[in-house]
Amino acid sequence: MSAAQTPQCLGVLGGMGPLAGAHFLKRLIEMTPAGCDQEHICVLLRSDPRVPDRTAAMLHGGRSPLPDMMQGIALLVDAGADCIAIPCNTAHLWYPQLAANSHVPILHIVDAVLDDLAAQGVADGPIGLLATPATLALDLYQPALRARGYDVLVPQAQAFEDCVRAIELVKASRTEEALAPASRAVASLAGQRARAVVLACTELPLALPTACRNGFDVVITDSVDALARRVLAVFRPDLRAAAPIFPSPTPLTLA
């Protein structure tokens, strides 16, 4: 993208869930190499938790979130956004329809995660996925990972239950309680010899914060941070993200 084409205002379609959208905005601000207010990115956040549940829609015949998401994007564009980010992995199951009906580009979270995997030095091998039931069942990530030469590992029964429980706890604003099940889910995939585990639900980085990720013998790829880095690459191509790709957090001690 040339300088003339660099977007000026990011629209964030949030609320899916509310903490995840707020956390994405926080991480984007923290990762922006800015010395003053004026060097940060202009952001419009629409946090609308009334959007119907994405997994219920895809797997259980629930009401489609597509009309609400399309309306949210239209409102952001009308307010001045010229590029959209959606900090919800499962919402990207509707990406083709959203992109086809949007007048501005929509960044894709899977592309962002693939970039982060490469930047973390994970060029091949088994990749573990932790995500919502719909994201896993409908193969949001699997084709793209396999096209890059990765093998894909999905969580086994108990790890899957732990993953879903961690997501539910974050959605209920019980993030401290989410740490234990999220940790067990990551440890299970590490035990399956995953080279990296993708936190492919934007609640999971809140369940397993950076300070608790060094206790696993596996690379952790965070879809929230990946999307924030993709935003910075588009909006600030002249600058590097302040946060390292692979931080060195405090080791985790599991009980």
C-alpha positions in Angstrom: 0.0 0.0 0.0 1.4 3.4 -1.0 1.6 6.4 1.3 -1.3 7.9 -0.7 -3.4 4.8 0.1 -2.5 4.5 3.8 -5.8 4.5 5.7 -6.3 7.3 8.2 -8.9 5.9 10.7 -9.4 2.3 11.9 -12.9 1.0 12.6 -13.1 -1.7 15.2 -16.1 -4.0 15.1 -16.1 -5.1 18.7 -18.4 -6.4 21.4 -17.8 -10.0 20.4 -17.1 -10.2 23.3 -16.9 -6.8 25.0 -13.7 -7.6 26.9 -12.0 -8.9 23.8 -12.7 -5.8 21.8 -11.5 -3.6 24.6 -8.3 -5.7 25.0 -7.6 -5.5 21.3 -7.8 -1.7 21.5 -5.5 -1.7 24.6 -2.9 -3.9 22.9 -3.0 -1.8 19.7 -2.3 1.3 21.8 0.5 -0.4 23.8 2.1 -1.7 20.7 2.1 1.6 18.8 5.5 3.2 18.8 4.2 6.7 19.7 5.8 9.4 21.7 2.7 11.5 22.1 -1.1 11.4 21.6 -0.9 12.6 18.1 1.3 9.7 17.0 -1.3 7.1 17.8 -3.8 5.7 15.3 -7.3 7.2 15.0 -9.7 4.5 16.1 -13.5 4.3 16.1 -14.7 1.4 18.3 -18.2 0.0 18.0 -18.7 -2.4 20.9 -22.1 -4.0 20.4 -22.7 -7.1 22.5 -26.2 -7.5 21.1 -24.7 -9.2 18.0 -26.1 -12.8 18.0 -23.8 -15.6 19.2 -21.6 -16.7 16.3 -21.3 -20.3 17.4 -25.0 -20.7 18.0 -25.7 -19.4 14.6 -23.3 -21.6 12.8 -23.8 -24.9 14.7 -27.2 -24.7 16.3 -29.5 -22.8 13.9 -29.4 -19.6 15.9 -30.0 -16.1 14.5 -27.4 -15.0 12.0 -25.1 -12.2 13.2 -24.4 -11.1 9.6 -27.0 -8.3 9.4 -25.8 -6.8 12.7 -22.2 -7.0 11.7 -22.9 -5.5 8.3 -24.8 -2.6 10.0 -21.9 -2.1 12.4 -19.4 -1.9 9.6 -21.6 0.6 7.7 -21.9 2.8 10.8 -18.1 2.8 11.3 -17.6 3.7 7.6 -20.2 6.4 7.8 -18.4 7.8 10.8 -15.1 8.0 8.9 -13.4 4.6 9.2 -11.5 3.6 6.0 -10.2 0.2 7.2 -11.9 -2.3 9.5 -10.6 -4.8 12.1 -12.8 -7.4 13.7 -11.3 -8.8 17.0 -13.4 -12.0 16.9 -12.1 -15.1 15.2 -15.5 -16.8 14.8 -17.0 -13.7 13.1 -14.5 -14.3 10.3 -16.6 -17.2 9.2 -18.7 -14.5 7.6 -15.7 -12.7 6.2 -16.6 -13.3 2.5 -20.0 -11.7 2.9 -18.7 -8.9 5.0 -15.9 -8.0 2.6 -18.2 -8.2 -0.4 -20.5 -5.7 1.2 -18.0 -3.3 2.7 -16.8 -0.1 0.9 -13.5 -0.2 2.8 -10.9 -3.0 3.3 -11.4 -5.5 6.2 -8.3 -7.0 7.7 -8.4 -10.8 8.1 -7.3 -12.2 11.4 -6.1 -15.5 10.0 -3.7 -13.7 7.6 -2.4 -11.8 10.6 -1.8 -15.0 12.6 0.0 -16.7 9.7 2.3 -13.6 9.6 3.0 -13.9 13.3 3.8 -17.6 13.1 6.4 -16.9 10.5 7.8 -14.0 12.5 8.1 -16.3 15.5 10.2 -18.7 13.5 7.6 -21.4 13.2 7.9 -22.3 9.5 6.5 -25.8 9.6 5.4 -28.7 11.9 2.2 -29.3 13.9 0.2 -26.2 15.0 -2.3 -26.5 17.8 -5.6 -24.5 17.6 -7.6 -23.4 20.5 -10.9 -21.7 19.5 -14.6 -21.7 19.7 -16.5 -24.9 18.6 -17.6 -23.1 15.4 -14.1 -21.9 14.5 -12.8 -25.4 14.9 -15.7 -27.3 13.3 -16.0 -25.0 10.2 -12.2 -25.0 9.5 -11.6 -21.2 9.7 -7.8 -21.8 10.1 -7.2 -25.3 8.8 -7.0 -24.7 5.0 -4.8 -21.6 5.4 -2.4 -23.4 7.8 -2.2 -26.5 5.6 -1.6 -24.3 2.5 1.5 -23.0 4.3 2.8 -26.5 5.0 1.7 -26.8 8.6 0.0 -29.8 10.2 -3.0 -29.0 12.3 -3.8 -30.3 15.8 -7.1 -29.7 17.4 -7.7 -30.2 21.1 -8.7 -33.6 22.4 -12.0 -33.9 24.4 -10.9 -32.7 27.8 -8.7 -29.9 26.4 -11.6 -28.8 24.2 -13.8 -28.6 27.3 -11.1 -26.6 29.1 -10.8 -24.3 26.1 -14.6 -23.6 25.9 -14.8 -23.1 29.7 -12.0 -20.6 29.6 -13.8 -18.6 26.8 -17.0 -18.7 28.8 -15.3 -17.5 32.0 -13.8 -14.5 30.1 -17.1 -13.6 28.6 -18.5 -13.6 32.2 -15.6 -11.3 33.2 -14.1 -14.0 35.4 -10.7 -13.8 33.8 -8.7 -15.0 36.8 -10.7 -18.2 36.9 -10.1 -18.8 33.2 -6.3 -19.2 33.6 -6.4 -22.8 34.9 -8.5 -24.3 32.1 -6.7 -22.3 29.4 -3.4 -23.5 30.8 -4.5 -27.1 30.8 -5.7 -26.8 27.2 -2.3 -25.3 26.0 -0.4 -28.0 28.0 -2.5 -30.7 26.3 -1.6 -29.5 22.8 2.0 -29.1 23.8 1.9 -32.7 24.9 0.7 -33.6 21.4 4.0 -32.1 20.2 2.6 -28.9 18.8 5.4 -26.5 17.8 3.0 -23.6 18.4 -0.4 -23.1 19.9 -2.6 -20.4 18.3 -5.0 -18.7 20.7 -7.6 -18.5 17.9 -10.3 -16.9 20.0 -9.9 -13.3 21.2 -11.1 -14.3 24.7 -8.2 -16.7 25.2 -5.4 -14.0 25.4 -7.3 -12.6 28.4 -7.5 -16.1 29.9 -3.8 -16.7 29.4 -2.1 -13.3 29.7 1.5 -12.8 28.5 2.9 -13.1 32.0 1.7 -16.7 32.2 2.9 -18.0 28.8 6.5 -19.0 29.4 5.7 -22.1 31.4 5.0 -24.1 28.3 7.5 -25.8 25.9 5.7 -24.3 22.9 5.3 -21.0 21.1 2.1 -19.1 21.9 0.6 -17.2 19.0 -1.9 -14.6 20.1 -4.6 -13.7 17.6 -5.3 -10.3 19.3 -1.6 -9.2 19.1 -1.4 -10.6 15.6 -4.3 -8.4 14.4 -2.9 -5.4 16.2 0.4 -5.9 14.4 -1.4 -6.2 11.1 -3.2 -2.9 11.8 0.2 -1.2 12.5 1.7 -2.7 9.3 -1.1 -1.1 7.3 -1.5 2.2 9.2 2.2 2.8 10.1 4.3 1.0 7.5 7.3 3.3 8.4 7.4 2.1 12.0 7.9 -1.2 13.8 5.5 -2.4 16.6 6.9 -1.6 20.0 6.0 -5.0 21.4 8.3 -7.9 20.5 6.9 -10.8 18.5 7.9 -13.3 21.1 8.2 -11.7 24.5 9.9 -13.3 27.5 7.3 -13.3 30.2 7.5 -14.5 33.8 7.5 -18.4 33.9 4.2 -20.0 34.9 4.0 -22.3 37.8 1.1 -24.8 37.4 -0.4 -26.2 40.6 
